[in-house]
Amino acid sequence: MPHNGPQMGPQAGPQMGPQLPHNAPVTAMPGQQMPHNAPVTAMPNAPVTAMPNAPVTGVPVTGIPTSPAVATPDTVMPVAQSAAGAATALTAPTMMHPVVVKLGAPAPAPLEVEEEPSPEASLEESGPDPEQVLAAKEWHFHHETLRELVDNPDELREIRDKLTEKLTPATDNATRARLLSLRAVVSRILGDLTKALSDGKMALVHAEATGELRRIAIAKARLAHVLQWRGDFAEADRLFAEANSTELPDRLRATLHEHAGRSCLDQGRYIEAFNHFEAALELRKVEDPELIARTEMALDAVSLKIAENGMGPYPRTKEEILQIKKPPSPKFDERKQCWGFVDSDGQQVIKPAFADVQPFRDGVAWVRRRETPNWELIDEAGKRQIDASVGLLGVGSFSDGLAWVSKDGNGGWIAIDKFGKVAISTGFEDVRPFRRGLAAVRRGGWGAVDKQGRVVVPFQFTGFATALTDGRYIDGFSDEGLAIVDAGGRKGIVERGGKMIVPPVHPALVIHPVAFLVASPEGRWGALDRKGRPFIDPLLPSRQAVMEELDRLLADTKPVL
């Protein structure tokens, strides 16, 4: 967009003015670091040049819309409670009670607990609920392998049978994901790894169908645990890493780090295991005796292994764990004064022949030759997929298989696929890249469309300014499918289907993994629950103080199955 274009939001997030995030579209100058994710506009007969972070036409922004996650009685893998080996069987993303807490006053009794509706018939006549039995069960762990020790396998088989009874009438994805993954946990502990693998894979399919971030993370973690026990460490580690989103509650993230560390311990990756256990402690800064005891046991096991076998291999990068193949990187040839591309070893893979380039995204990259102001698209072998003769002066990086392009670079943005086929013909004034099926776009006001061009969020906002407690600002939707919208300086929260969860009446809003932090007109901070209801009165001096109060409240609540 032009340097003097409209801003996405008056306060936070990437803007059309001089302040842009790391993924702002720019043109790389010789010797500069290439931009992360950037639509670029080429001016006729001149190369596009911009200082680092300079705004240009049609900047897509980061945002990964999925269905908003709702706190549920879902659970994660069995974890040890103390160094002696006693444990609560399963830990869950904690559900908060909607209570209003005033500064300096004791917390009132919980008003209600949001339980997930259970479509299954009561099993009262045939005995206690297997999920509750599993939650209350105490586990013992091997001091070196950190794996569960089974004292009474018949009891576990009975629990598995009762989970099957509950599963049979269940038809909704959420319930089937929960029960299948719990059954996978029991089968894994019993050593029935083939059954566990089948249930774990099917549970993940159902979880992904819900679109709920936490449910998907839990299903991935349980499946990863099965794969770890089967010795498929590469896939297990990949799933653990994928599951551990920064948008999850810290308690759940800490548990995921613990189990990723145990997988590394099994592989002899002792430094990596130590790093995971340390990360688990760092995430739970508040008093958490159970986590401290579990982590002490894990660190003792690491120390024993290091004493026997040494430190093990050097820790892998996140890209290596996620099995992400690094695409060719732009490299400027000083002698030819042109851009080309090199592989991860610095070997040339695409000859320098371009006046300007963008990094590879989705397996393709936009490049521009000296003789034309128009952009063309190439694959990682340098093969041309969209010719410069198409006449595109403005282009955005591909995401979700689509890219926004413009004939003049000043507006009229349409979406095309990697072969130039038009997917959305509506010309928008400004656009953001697709993430998980949605893109923020502007036509008068800001709204959002899906990959077919259907409007899912009306064009009635002055911008997207999604602030997260991990410090990120997103011009669009979070991983959970939530976005903070700006309506004339007042912030609200909308979900990916267009439903307004929090009306735009607040001076400032921040998305917390289990709540929404809100500011009062006086600059004090409080919190709403995930349905937009008051949870902590806005009396605290900072949002950090609210986060600490939420941690304190969460530390006192028990996970619910």
Summary of the structure (lengths in Angstrom):
residues: 561
radius of gyration: 25.6
end to end distance: 49.0
largest distance: 82.5
contacts: 1953
relative contact order: 0.14
helix: 29%
strand: 23%
